[in-house]
Amino acid sequence: MSPDTYGDISFEDRMATADFRVHERPHITVDTAVCVSCPTRPCVPACPAALFVPTADGGLLFNYEHCFECGVCYQVCPADDAIGWSYPDGGFGVVFRKG
C-alpha cells in the first residue's frame, strides 16, 4: 500500500470526507507576534491541513476552522506559549464521514 493511500482511497479523497463543525471559540490559538521571530516555523510544513501560511511581510496567518485536531503544531513549536491547543467543545471539531 502506498503511503498516499488509505486502503483503496487516496489521502485527498479521504480528507474530502471530513466535515468541520466550527465553534466560535477557537480550540487553537496562535500568538503570531511570537511566530515572527521564529527562524524555522516547523508548524508550516507539519500541519496536514496547511493552516499555517507565511506572509510576504514575515508574518504568519493561521486559520483553525479546518483543523484535523492532530496537535502536531503544538508538538513541533519550539516557542513557549506561542500555540495554545485544546480539544474543541463537545459536538464541535472535525468529523470524518465514511467515504
LUMMIGU-317462 format. One record per residue: residue number from 1; chain; residue in three letters; x, y, z of N, C-alpha, C in turn. Coordinates in Angstrom, 2 decimals. Layout:
residues N
REC    n  chain  res     n.c1     n.c2     n.c3    ca.c1    ca.c2    ca.c3     c.c1     c.c2     c.c3
REC  NUM      A  Ala        X        Y        Z        X        Y        Z        X        Y        Z
...
This chain:
residues 99
REC    n  chain  res     n.c1     n.c2     n.c3    ca.c1    ca.c2    ca.c3     c.c1     c.c2     c.c3
REC    1      A  Met     0.85    -1.18     0.00     0.00     0.00     0.00     0.89     1.24     0.00
REC    2      A  Ser     0.58     2.16    -0.86     1.31     3.41    -0.95     1.04     4.27     0.29
REC    3      A  Pro     2.02     5.07     0.73     1.76     5.96     1.86     0.73     7.04     1.54
REC    4      A  Asp     0.42     7.21     0.26    -0.57     8.21    -0.15    -1.99     7.66    -0.21
REC    5      A  Thr    -2.17     6.41     0.19    -3.50     5.82     0.15    -3.89     5.25     1.50
REC    6      A  Tyr    -5.15     5.15     1.72    -5.72     4.53     2.91    -6.68     3.48     2.38
REC    7      A  Gly    -6.21     2.24     2.35    -6.99     1.22     1.66    -6.97     1.54     0.18
REC    8      A  Asp    -8.13     1.62    -0.42    -8.23     1.95    -1.83    -8.55     3.43    -2.05
REC    9      A  Ile    -8.46     4.23    -0.98    -8.85     5.64    -1.06    -7.60     6.51    -0.91
REC   10      A  Ser    -7.42     7.47    -1.81    -6.27     8.37    -1.72    -6.42     9.28    -0.51
REC   11      A  Phe    -5.31     9.86    -0.08    -5.32    10.80     1.04    -6.27    11.96     0.75
REC   12      A  Glu    -6.20    12.51    -0.45    -7.04    13.64    -0.82    -8.53    13.28    -0.76
REC   13      A  Asp    -8.87    12.08    -1.26   -10.27    11.65    -1.21   -10.72    11.41     0.23
REC   14      A  Arg    -9.85    10.87     1.06   -10.19    10.64     2.47   -10.42    11.98     3.16
REC   15      A  Met    -9.57    12.95     2.90    -9.72    14.26     3.54   -10.98    14.97     3.05
REC   16      A  Ala   -11.43    14.63     1.85   -12.66    15.23     1.34   -13.88    14.73     2.11
REC   17      A  Thr   -13.71    13.67     2.89   -14.82    13.16     3.70   -14.92    13.84     5.06
REC   18      A  Ala   -14.04    14.80     5.31   -14.04    15.49     6.59   -15.10    16.58     6.62
REC   19      A  Asp   -15.81    16.65     7.73   -16.80    17.69     7.97   -16.31    18.47     9.18
REC   20      A  Phe   -16.33    19.78     9.10   -15.83    20.60    10.20   -16.99    21.34    10.85
REC   21      A  Arg   -17.21    21.05    12.11   -18.25    21.72    12.89   -17.56    22.76    13.75
REC   22      A  Val   -17.58    23.98    13.26   -16.77    25.06    13.82   -17.51    25.76    14.95
REC   23      A  His   -16.83    25.88    16.08   -17.34    26.62    17.23   -16.77    28.03    17.18
REC   24      A  Glu   -17.46    28.97    17.75   -16.96    30.35    17.75   -15.70    30.52    18.61
REC   25      A  Arg   -15.53    29.61    19.59   -14.32    29.66    20.41   -13.25    28.79    19.75
REC   26      A  Pro   -12.14    29.38    19.34   -11.08    28.57    18.72   -10.48    27.58    19.71
REC   27      A  His   -10.25    26.37    19.28    -9.60    25.39    20.15    -8.08    25.48    20.03
REC   28      A  Ile    -7.60    26.26    19.07    -6.19    26.54    18.92    -6.03    28.05    18.82
REC   29      A  Thr    -5.10    28.58    19.58    -4.76    29.99    19.47    -3.27    30.09    19.13
REC   30      A  Val    -2.94    31.03    18.28    -1.56    31.22    17.86    -1.18    32.68    18.09
REC   31      A  Asp    -0.11    32.87    18.84     0.41    34.21    19.07     1.36    34.52    17.91
REC   32      A  Thr     0.80    35.08    16.85     1.60    35.32    15.64     2.72    36.34    15.87
REC   33      A  Ala     2.65    37.14    16.93     3.74    38.05    17.25     4.99    37.25    17.64
REC   34      A  Val     4.81    36.13    18.31     5.93    35.25    18.65     6.45    34.58    17.39
REC   35      A  Cys     5.57    34.20    16.49     5.94    33.49    15.26     6.84    34.31    14.34
REC   36      A  Val     6.72    35.62    14.39     7.52    36.49    13.53     9.01    36.25    13.77
REC   37      A  Ser     9.40    35.99    15.00    10.82    35.79    15.31    11.26    34.33    15.22
REC   38      A  Cys    10.38    33.44    14.82    10.72    32.02    14.72    11.50    31.77    13.43
REC   39      A  Pro    12.74    31.29    13.53    13.55    31.09    12.33    13.18    29.86    11.51
REC   40      A  Thr    12.53    28.87    12.12    12.28    27.61    11.41    10.82    27.38    11.04
REC   41      A  Arg     9.90    27.89    11.82     8.46    27.73    11.60     8.09    26.28    11.23
REC   42      A  Pro     8.38    25.34    12.10     8.09    23.95    11.80     6.59    23.66    11.67
REC   43      A  Cys     5.75    24.52    12.19     4.30    24.32    12.08     3.82    24.37    10.62
REC   44      A  Val     4.51    25.16     9.81     4.08    25.34     8.41     4.10    24.03     7.64
REC   45      A  Pro     5.22    23.32     7.57     5.21    22.05     6.82     4.57    20.90     7.60
REC   46      A  Ala     4.50    21.02     8.94     3.98    19.92     9.74     2.46    19.81     9.72
REC   47      A  Cys     1.77    20.90     9.51     0.30    20.89     9.57    -0.28    20.18     8.35
REC   48      A  Pro    -0.96    19.04     8.55    -1.51    18.32     7.40    -2.65    19.05     6.71
REC   49      A  Ala    -3.24    20.02     7.38    -4.33    20.79     6.79    -3.85    22.11     6.18
REC   50      A  Ala    -2.55    22.37     6.26    -1.94    23.60     5.72    -2.61    24.86     6.26
REC   51      A  Leu    -2.79    24.90     7.58    -3.47    26.04     8.21    -2.53    27.17     8.60
REC   52      A  Phe    -1.22    26.95     8.51    -0.23    27.97     8.83     0.37    28.46     7.52
REC   53      A  Val     0.20    29.75     7.22     0.64    30.29     5.94     1.54    31.49     6.17
REC   54      A  Pro     2.81    31.39     5.76     3.70    32.55     5.87     3.25    33.67     4.93
REC   55      A  Thr     3.43    34.90     5.38     3.08    36.05     4.55     4.35    36.71     4.02
REC   56      A  Ala     4.20    37.50     2.99     5.34    38.17     2.35     6.07    39.12     3.30
REC   57      A  Asp     5.36    39.66     4.28     5.99    40.61     5.21     6.61    39.94     6.43
REC   58      A  Gly     6.72    38.61     6.41     7.34    37.88     7.52     6.37    37.43     8.58
REC   59      A  Gly     5.11    37.72     8.39     4.09    37.30     9.35     3.63    35.88     9.10
REC   60      A  Leu     2.61    35.50     9.81     2.04    34.16     9.69     0.54    34.25     9.85
REC   61      A  Leu    -0.17    33.68     8.91    -1.63    33.61     9.01    -2.00    32.23     9.53
REC   62      A  Phe    -3.03    32.18    10.36    -3.49    30.90    10.90    -5.01    30.86    10.87
REC   63      A  Asn    -5.55    29.70    10.53    -6.99    29.50    10.46    -7.32    28.19    11.14
REC   64      A  Tyr    -8.11    28.20    12.20    -8.42    26.98    12.95    -9.64    26.22    12.42
REC   65      A  Glu   -10.41    26.81    11.53   -11.69    26.25    11.13   -11.61    24.88    10.45
REC   66      A  His   -10.52    24.56     9.80   -10.40    23.26     9.12    -9.30    22.39     9.73
REC   67      A  Cys    -9.16    22.49    11.03    -8.13    21.75    11.77    -8.54    20.28    11.93
REC   68      A  Phe    -7.57    19.39    11.73    -7.80    17.95    11.91    -7.61    17.51    13.35
REC   69      A  Glu    -7.26    18.44    14.25    -7.10    18.19    15.68    -6.00    17.18    15.99
REC   70      A  Cys    -4.97    17.17    15.21    -3.88    16.20    15.44    -2.90    16.68    16.51
REC   71      A  Gly    -2.80    17.99    16.73    -1.90    18.53    17.74    -0.45    18.63    17.30
REC   72      A  Val    -0.16    18.33    16.04     1.22    18.38    15.57     1.81    19.78    15.72
REC   73      A  Cys     1.06    20.80    15.40     1.57    22.17    15.50     2.04    22.47    16.92
REC   74      A  Tyr     1.25    22.06    17.88     1.57    22.27    19.29     2.84    21.51    19.68
REC   75      A  Gln     2.99    20.30    19.15     4.14    19.46    19.48     5.44    19.96    18.86
REC   76      A  Val     5.39    20.47    17.64     6.63    20.86    16.95     7.05    22.31    17.21
REC   77      A  Cys     6.19    23.10    17.77     6.51    24.52    18.00     7.63    24.66    19.04
REC   78      A  Pro     8.72    25.34    18.66     9.84    25.50    19.60     9.65    26.63    20.61
REC   79      A  Ala     8.67    27.48    20.40     8.47    28.65    21.29     7.50    28.31    22.42
REC   80      A  Asp     7.84    28.75    23.61     6.94    28.56    24.74     5.72    29.45    24.58
REC   81      A  Asp     4.56    28.87    24.72     3.29    29.61    24.72     2.93    30.29    23.41
REC   82      A  Ala     3.54    29.93    22.30     3.15    30.51    21.02     1.84    29.89    20.53
REC   83      A  Ile     1.65    28.60    20.83     0.43    27.90    20.41    -0.27    27.34    21.64
REC   84      A  Gly    -1.53    27.70    21.76    -2.38    27.14    22.81    -3.34    26.16    22.15
REC   85      A  Trp    -3.39    24.93    22.63    -4.19    23.89    21.97    -5.02    23.16    23.00
REC   86      A  Ser    -6.30    22.94    22.66    -7.19    22.13    23.48    -8.18    21.46    22.54
REC   87      A  Tyr    -8.86    20.45    23.02    -9.88    19.83    22.19   -11.05    20.80    22.01
REC   88      A  Pro   -11.73    20.75    20.86   -12.91    21.60    20.68   -14.00    21.23    21.69
REC   89      A  Asp   -14.89    22.17    21.95   -16.03    21.90    22.81   -16.84    20.75    22.23
REC   90      A  Gly   -17.55    20.04    23.10   -18.35    18.88    22.70   -19.29    19.18    21.54
REC   91      A  Gly   -19.30    18.29    20.56   -20.16    18.45    19.38   -19.53    19.26    18.27
REC   92      A  Phe   -18.33    19.78    18.51   -17.64    20.59    17.51   -16.32    19.94    17.12
REC   93      A  Gly   -15.77    20.40    16.02   -14.49    19.89    15.56   -14.65    19.08    14.28
REC   94      A  Val   -13.63    18.31    13.97   -13.63    17.53    12.74   -14.40    16.22    12.92
REC   95      A  Val   -15.14    15.87    11.89   -15.87    14.60    11.86   -15.54    13.96    10.51
REC   96      A  Phe   -15.04    12.72    10.55   -14.74    12.03     9.31   -15.91    11.13     8.97
REC   97      A  Arg   -16.50    11.39     7.81   -17.61    10.59     7.31   -17.06     9.40     6.55
REC   98      A  Lys   -17.78     8.33     6.54   -17.35     7.17     5.76   -17.46     7.53     4.29
REC   99      A  Gly   -16.33     7.35     3.56   -16.27     7.71     2.15   -16.95     6.72     1.32
